[in-house]
Amino acid sequence: MKTQPLLLRKDQERRLVAGHCWIYSNEVDTQATPLKNLEPGQPVEILSRQERWIGHGYVNPHSLICARIVSRDRNHPLSPALWLQRIHDALSLRERLYSQPFYRLVFGESDGLPGLIVDRYGDLLAVQITTAGMERARGEILAALEQVIRPKAIVLRNDMSVRELEGLEQGVESVLGDPTDELTLTEQGLEFTISPLTGQKTGWFFDQAENRARLARYGVGERVLDVCSYIGAWGLRAAALGATEVTCVDSSPTALERVADNAARNKLDTRVNHLRGDAFEVLRELRDQGRRFDTVILDPPAFIKRRKDEKDGAQAYQRLNRLGMEVLEPGGLLVTSSCSFHMSRDAFLRAVQLAGQRAGRGLQLLETGQQGPDHPVQPAIPETAYLKTLFLRVLPGL
């Protein structure tokens, strides 16, 4: 199919020329180029109102983000050659960063492949396709991954709700090899068994690896509480650093079974226990029981998934952090995270500060972290800087 032009309204190209790649439906001149005439995923050439060429991309007339720029080189449209080059470029960065093949290989917009996420677990690739444009190029993308990485197995983890916004079906599919739902990875000397077919996201959270490593410099004390623990990455790290009583909290019984298995695998099972339940409810119960911890780790899922959820989400972060502080010993360490890209780092810090005020606690910010370098930030696309992790000392009051 011939590439169609997509004409922008007057003065709508500035953000795109500066490096952003998202085009919203209200930025398109629908009189000149009606969106209704275009198919989901169809390649387009983006032009300014004055017909200045901006880039090659793809379109989805049914989505609020109706188009995404993929290439800014007129001689390199969407093609198998482009996918190969982008994946080679992504691999070269990760091979520079990591000695073992466990990392996020492709991070969407930041790697010039908007709508594509690829996590690498040795010889297995877990792939997430989140847009109609990448779905349309699915065969070419998978072929490029096979050619560059030579994996033994590829799993499509397309069971994310974001696909609904693009009019795409959800599901999990093995497209290469016969992978089992159990594999082992190593992080900072600890071994973890994960589930690439059924686990959260693609089975693991590579984005927090650098922040988990930072725990070593602060000393975690004897008693550690890991809230929203998933399969125990933070909690086991704390146990390995010398904590004698680590409590992992999660609402998923399957995740907590993995916590127990992973603790035993690393000979830390005498130090690690778990509680199943809602994070807020468990924290209230621990507070009311008078339980206290030397370190509290809060790593919840995103509370703000849409901009209109900002107010409610900010209040949820405040409540969670207030409860976390109320079970901390004086001078204890609070490690708290937000993966909501709609919440800025400053807004998150304000929410935690308000939580401290309401809990009657004083805070000392020791360090701030972000996602690891296998999740690079594209400076022109603030949405790619989504993860905020704060390391704070919590005192009775300052």
Secondary structure as a PSIPRED ss2 file (coil, helix, strand):
# PSIPRED VFORMAT (PSIPRED V4.0)

   1 M C   1.000  0.000  0.000
   2 K C   1.000  0.000  0.000
   3 T C   1.000  0.000  0.000
   4 Q E   0.000  0.000  1.000
   5 P E   0.000  0.000  1.000
   6 L E   0.000  0.000  1.000
   7 L E   0.000  0.000  1.000
   8 L E   0.000  0.000  1.000
   9 R C   1.000  0.000  0.000
  10 K C   1.000  0.000  0.000
  11 D C   1.000  0.000  0.000
  12 Q C   1.000  0.000  0.000
  13 E C   1.000  0.000  0.000
  14 R H   0.000  1.000  0.000
  15 R H   0.000  1.000  0.000
  16 L H   0.000  1.000  0.000
  17 V H   0.000  1.000  0.000
  18 A C   1.000  0.000  0.000
  19 G C   1.000  0.000  0.000
  20 H C   1.000  0.000  0.000
  21 C C   1.000  0.000  0.000
  22 W E   0.000  0.000  1.000
  23 I E   0.000  0.000  1.000
  24 Y E   0.000  0.000  1.000
  25 S H   0.000  1.000  0.000
  26 N H   0.000  1.000  0.000
  27 E H   0.000  1.000  0.000
  28 V E   0.000  0.000  1.000
  29 D C   1.000  0.000  0.000
  30 T C   1.000  0.000  0.000
  31 Q C   1.000  0.000  0.000
  32 A C   1.000  0.000  0.000
  33 T C   1.000  0.000  0.000
  34 P C   1.000  0.000  0.000
  35 L H   0.000  1.000  0.000
  36 K H   0.000  1.000  0.000
  37 N H   0.000  1.000  0.000
  38 L C   1.000  0.000  0.000
  39 E C   1.000  0.000  0.000
  40 P C   1.000  0.000  0.000
  41 G C   1.000  0.000  0.000
  42 Q C   1.000  0.000  0.000
  43 P E   0.000  0.000  1.000
  44 V E   0.000  0.000  1.000
  45 E E   0.000  0.000  1.000
  46 I E   0.000  0.000  1.000
  47 L E   0.000  0.000  1.000
  48 S C   1.000  0.000  0.000
  49 R C   1.000  0.000  0.000
  50 Q C   1.000  0.000  0.000
  51 E C   1.000  0.000  0.000
  52 R C   1.000  0.000  0.000
  53 W E   0.000  0.000  1.000
  54 I E   0.000  0.000  1.000
  55 G E   0.000  0.000  1.000
  56 H E   0.000  0.000  1.000
  57 G E   0.000  0.000  1.000
  58 Y E   0.000  0.000  1.000
  59 V E   0.000  0.000  1.000
  60 N C   1.000  0.000  0.000
  61 P C   1.000  0.000  0.000
  62 H C   1.000  0.000  0.000
  63 S C   1.000  0.000  0.000
  64 L C   1.000  0.000  0.000
  65 I E   0.000  0.000  1.000
  66 C E   0.000  0.000  1.000
  67 A E   0.000  0.000  1.000
  68 R E   0.000  0.000  1.000
  69 I E   0.000  0.000  1.000
  70 V E   0.000  0.000  1.000
  71 S E   0.000  0.000  1.000
  72 R C   1.000  0.000  0.000
  73 D C   1.000  0.000  0.000
  74 R C   1.000  0.000  0.000
  75 N C   1.000  0.000  0.000
  76 H C   1.000  0.000  0.000
  77 P C   1.000  0.000  0.000
  78 L C   1.000  0.000  0.000
  79 S C   1.000  0.000  0.000
  80 P H   0.000  1.000  0.000
  81 A H   0.000  1.000  0.000
  82 L H   0.000  1.000  0.000
  83 W H   0.000  1.000  0.000
  84 L H   0.000  1.000  0.000
  85 Q H   0.000  1.000  0.000
  86 R H   0.000  1.000  0.000
  87 I H   0.000  1.000  0.000
  88 H H   0.000  1.000  0.000
  89 D H   0.000  1.000  0.000
  90 A H   0.000  1.000  0.000
  91 L H   0.000  1.000  0.000
  92 S H   0.000  1.000  0.000
  93 L H   0.000  1.000  0.000
  94 R H   0.000  1.000  0.000
  95 E H   0.000  1.000  0.000
  96 R H   0.000  1.000  0.000
  97 L H   0.000  1.000  0.000
  98 Y C   1.000  0.000  0.000
  99 S C   1.000  0.000  0.000
 100 Q C   1.000  0.000  0.000
 101 P C   1.000  0.000  0.000
 102 F E   0.000  0.000  1.000
 103 Y E   0.000  0.000  1.000
 104 R E   0.000  0.000  1.000
 105 L E   0.000  0.000  1.000
 106 V E   0.000  0.000  1.000
 107 F E   0.000  0.000  1.000
 108 G H   0.000  1.000  0.000
 109 E H   0.000  1.000  0.000
 110 S H   0.000  1.000  0.000
 111 D H   0.000  1.000  0.000
 112 G C   1.000  0.000  0.000
 113 L C   1.000  0.000  0.000
 114 P C   1.000  0.000  0.000
 115 G C   1.000  0.000  0.000
 116 L E   0.000  0.000  1.000
 117 I E   0.000  0.000  1.000
 118 V E   0.000  0.000  1.000
 119 D E   0.000  0.000  1.000
 120 R E   0.000  0.000  1.000
 121 Y E   0.000  0.000  1.000
 122 G C   1.000  0.000  0.000
 123 D C   1.000  0.000  0.000
 124 L E   0.000  0.000  1.000
 125 L E   0.000  0.000  1.000
 126 A E   0.000  0.000  1.000
 127 V E   0.000  0.000  1.000
 128 Q E   0.000  0.000  1.000
 129 I E   0.000  0.000  1.000
 130 T C   1.000  0.000  0.000
 131 T C   1.000  0.000  0.000
 132 A H   0.000  1.000  0.000
 133 G H   0.000  1.000  0.000
 134 M H   0.000  1.000  0.000
 135 E H   0.000  1.000  0.000
 136 R H   0.000  1.000  0.000
 137 A C   1.000  0.000  0.000
 138 R H   0.000  1.000  0.000
 139 G H   0.000  1.000  0.000
 140 E H   0.000  1.000  0.000
 141 I H   0.000  1.000  0.000
 142 L H   0.000  1.000  0.000
 143 A H   0.000  1.000  0.000
 144 A H   0.000  1.000  0.000
 145 L H   0.000  1.000  0.000
 146 E H   0.000  1.000  0.000
 147 Q H   0.000  1.000  0.000
 148 V H   0.000  1.000  0.000
 149 I H   0.000  1.000  0.000
 150 R C   1.000  0.000  0.000
 151 P C   1.000  0.000  0.000
 152 K C   1.000  0.000  0.000
 153 A E   0.000  0.000  1.000
 154 I E   0.000  0.000  1.000
 155 V E   0.000  0.000  1.000
 156 L E   0.000  0.000  1.000
 157 R E   0.000  0.000  1.000
 158 N E   0.000  0.000  1.000
 159 D C   1.000  0.000  0.000
 160 M C   1.000  0.000  0.000
 161 S C   1.000  0.000  0.000
 162 V H   0.000  1.000  0.000
 163 R H   0.000  1.000  0.000
 164 E H   0.000  1.000  0.000
 165 L H   0.000  1.000  0.000
 166 E C   1.000  0.000  0.000
 167 G C   1.000  0.000  0.000
 168 L C   1.000  0.000  0.000
 169 E C   1.000  0.000  0.000
 170 Q C   1.000  0.000  0.000
 171 G E   0.000  0.000  1.000
 172 V E   0.000  0.000  1.000
 173 E E   0.000  0.000  1.000
 174 S E   0.000  0.000  1.000
 175 V E   0.000  0.000  1.000
 176 L E   0.000  0.000  1.000
 177 G C   1.000  0.000  0.000
 178 D C   1.000  0.000  0.000
 179 P C   1.000  0.000  0.000
 180 T C   1.000  0.000  0.000
 181 D C   1.000  0.000  0.000
 182 E C   1.000  0.000  0.000
 183 L E   0.000  0.000  1.000
 184 T E   0.000  0.000  1.000
 185 L E   0.000  0.000  1.000
 186 T E   0.000  0.000  1.000
 187 E E   0.000  0.000  1.000
 188 Q C   1.000  0.000  0.000
 189 G C   1.000  0.000  0.000
 190 L E   0.000  0.000  1.000
 191 E E   0.000  0.000  1.000
 192 F E   0.000  0.000  1.000
 193 T E   0.000  0.000  1.000
 194 I E   0.000  0.000  1.000
 195 S C   1.000  0.000  0.000
 196 P C   1.000  0.000  0.000
 197 L C   1.000  0.000  0.000
 198 T C   1.000  0.000  0.000
 199 G C   1.000  0.000  0.000
 200 Q C   1.000  0.000  0.000
 201 K C   1.000  0.000  0.000
 202 T C   1.000  0.000  0.000
 203 G C   1.000  0.000  0.000
 204 W C   1.000  0.000  0.000
 205 F C   1.000  0.000  0.000
 206 F H   0.000  1.000  0.000
 207 D H   0.000  1.000  0.000
 208 Q H   0.000  1.000  0.000
 209 A H   0.000  1.000  0.000
 210 E H   0.000  1.000  0.000
 211 N H   0.000  1.000  0.000
 212 R H   0.000  1.000  0.000
 213 A H   0.000  1.000  0.000
 214 R H   0.000  1.000  0.000
 215 L H   0.000  1.000  0.000
 216 A H   0.000  1.000  0.000
 217 R H   0.000  1.000  0.000
 218 Y C   1.000  0.000  0.000
 219 G C   1.000  0.000  0.000
 220 V C   1.000  0.000  0.000
 221 G C   1.000  0.000  0.000
 222 E C   1.000  0.000  0.000
 223 R E   0.000  0.000  1.000
 224 V E   0.000  0.000  1.000
 225 L E   0.000  0.000  1.000
 226 D E   0.000  0.000  1.000
 227 V E   0.000  0.000  1.000
 228 C C   1.000  0.000  0.000
 229 S C   1.000  0.000  0.000
 230 Y C   1.000  0.000  0.000
 231 I C   1.000  0.000  0.000
 232 G C   1.000  0.000  0.000
 233 A H   0.000  1.000  0.000
 234 W H   0.000  1.000  0.000
 235 G H   0.000  1.000  0.000
 236 L H   0.000  1.000  0.000
 237 R H   0.000  1.000  0.000
 238 A H   0.000  1.000  0.000
 239 A H   0.000  1.000  0.000
 240 A H   0.000  1.000  0.000
 241 L C   1.000  0.000  0.000
 242 G C   1.000  0.000  0.000
 243 A C   1.000  0.000  0.000
 244 T C   1.000  0.000  0.000
 245 E E   0.000  0.000  1.000
 246 V E   0.000  0.000  1.000
 247 T E   0.000  0.000  1.000
 248 C E   0.000  0.000  1.000
 249 V E   0.000  0.000  1.000
 250 D E   0.000  0.000  1.000
 251 S C   1.000  0.000  0.000
 252 S C   1.000  0.000  0.000
 253 P H   0.000  1.000  0.000
 254 T H   0.000  1.000  0.000
 255 A H   0.000  1.000  0.000
 256 L H   0.000  1.000  0.000
 257 E H   0.000  1.000  0.000
 258 R H   0.000  1.000  0.000
 259 V H   0.000  1.000  0.000
 260 A H   0.000  1.000  0.000
 261 D H   0.000  1.000  0.000
 262 N H   0.000  1.000  0.000
 263 A H   0.000  1.000  0.000
 264 A H   0.000  1.000  0.000
 265 R H   0.000  1.000  0.000
 266 N C   1.000  0.000  0.000
 267 K C   1.000  0.000  0.000
 268 L C   1.000  0.000  0.000
 269 D C   1.000  0.000  0.000
 270 T C   1.000  0.000  0.000
 271 R C   1.000  0.000  0.000
 272 V E   0.000  0.000  1.000
 273 N E   0.000  0.000  1.000
 274 H E   0.000  0.000  1.000
 275 L E   0.000  0.000  1.000
 276 R E   0.000  0.000  1.000
 277 G C   1.000  0.000  0.000
 278 D C   1.000  0.000  0.000
 279 A H   0.000  1.000  0.000
 280 F H   0.000  1.000  0.000
 281 E H   0.000  1.000  0.000
 282 V H   0.000  1.000  0.000
 283 L H   0.000  1.000  0.000
 284 R H   0.000  1.000  0.000
 285 E H   0.000  1.000  0.000
 286 L H   0.000  1.000  0.000
 287 R H   0.000  1.000  0.000
 288 D H   0.000  1.000  0.000
 289 Q C   1.000  0.000  0.000
 290 G C   1.000  0.000  0.000
 291 R C   1.000  0.000  0.000
 292 R C   1.000  0.000  0.000
 293 F E   0.000  0.000  1.000
 294 D E   0.000  0.000  1.000
 295 T E   0.000  0.000  1.000
 296 V E   0.000  0.000  1.000
 297 I E   0.000  0.000  1.000
 298 L E   0.000  0.000  1.000
 299 D C   1.000  0.000  0.000
 300 P C   1.000  0.000  0.000
 301 P C   1.000  0.000  0.000
 302 A C   1.000  0.000  0.000
 303 F C   1.000  0.000  0.000
 304 I C   1.000  0.000  0.000
 305 K C   1.000  0.000  0.000
 306 R C   1.000  0.000  0.000
 307 R H   0.000  1.000  0.000
 308 K H   0.000  1.000  0.000
 309 D H   0.000  1.000  0.000
 310 E H   0.000  1.000  0.000
 311 K H   0.000  1.000  0.000
 312 D H   0.000  1.000  0.000
 313 G H   0.000  1.000  0.000
 314 A H   0.000  1.000  0.000
 315 Q H   0.000  1.000  0.000
 316 A H   0.000  1.000  0.000
 317 Y H   0.000  1.000  0.000
 318 Q H   0.000  1.000  0.000
 319 R H   0.000  1.000  0.000
 320 L H   0.000  1.000  0.000
 321 N H   0.000  1.000  0.000
 322 R H   0.000  1.000  0.000
 323 L H   0.000  1.000  0.000
 324 G H   0.000  1.000  0.000
 325 M H   0.000  1.000  0.000
 326 E H   0.000  1.000  0.000
 327 V C   1.000  0.000  0.000
 328 L E   0.000  0.000  1.000
 329 E E   0.000  0.000  1.000
 330 P E   0.000  0.000  1.000
 331 G E   0.000  0.000  1.000
 332 G E   0.000  0.000  1.000
 333 L E   0.000  0.000  1.000
 334 L E   0.000  0.000  1.000
 335 V E   0.000  0.000  1.000
 336 T E   0.000  0.000  1.000
 337 S E   0.000  0.000  1.000
 338 S E   0.000  0.000  1.000
 339 C C   1.000  0.000  0.000
 340 S C   1.000  0.000  0.000
 341 F C   1.000  0.000  0.000
 342 H C   1.000  0.000  0.000
 343 M C   1.000  0.000  0.000
 344 S C   1.000  0.000  0.000
 345 R H   0.000  1.000  0.000
 346 D H   0.000  1.000  0.000
 347 A H   0.000  1.000  0.000
 348 F H   0.000  1.000  0.000
 349 L H   0.000  1.000  0.000
 350 R H   0.000  1.000  0.000
 351 A H   0.000  1.000  0.000
 352 V H   0.000  1.000  0.000
 353 Q H   0.000  1.000  0.000
 354 L H   0.000  1.000  0.000
 355 A H   0.000  1.000  0.000
 356 G H   0.000  1.000  0.000
 357 Q H   0.000  1.000  0.000
 358 R H   0.000  1.000  0.000
 359 A H   0.000  1.000  0.000
 360 G C   1.000  0.000  0.000
 361 R C   1.000  0.000  0.000
 362 G E   0.000  0.000  1.000
 363 L E   0.000  0.000  1.000
 364 Q E   0.000  0.000  1.000
 365 L E   0.000  0.000  1.000
 366 L E   0.000  0.000  1.000
 367 E E   0.000  0.000  1.000
 368 T E   0.000  0.000  1.000
 369 G E   0.000  0.000  1.000
 370 Q C   1.000  0.000  0.000
 371 Q C   1.000  0.000  0.000
 372 G C   1.000  0.000  0.000
 373 P C   1.000  0.000  0.000
 374 D C   1.000  0.000  0.000
 375 H C   1.000  0.000  0.000
 376 P C   1.000  0.000  0.000
 377 V C   1.000  0.000  0.000
 378 Q C   1.000  0.000  0.000
 379 P C   1.000  0.000  0.000
 380 A C   1.000  0.000  0.000
 381 I C   1.000  0.000  0.000
 382 P H   0.000  1.000  0.000
 383 E H   0.000  1.000  0.000
 384 T H   0.000  1.000  0.000
 385 A C   1.000  0.000  0.000
 386 Y C   1.000  0.000  0.000
 387 L C   1.000  0.000  0.000
 388 K E   0.000  0.000  1.000
 389 T E   0.000  0.000  1.000
 390 L E   0.000  0.000  1.000
 391 F E   0.000  0.000  1.000
 392 L E   0.000  0.000  1.000
 393 R E   0.000  0.000  1.000
 394 V E   0.000  0.000  1.000
 395 L E   0.000  0.000  1.000
 396 P C   1.000  0.000  0.000
 397 G C   1.000  0.000  0.000
 398 L C   1.000  0.000  0.000
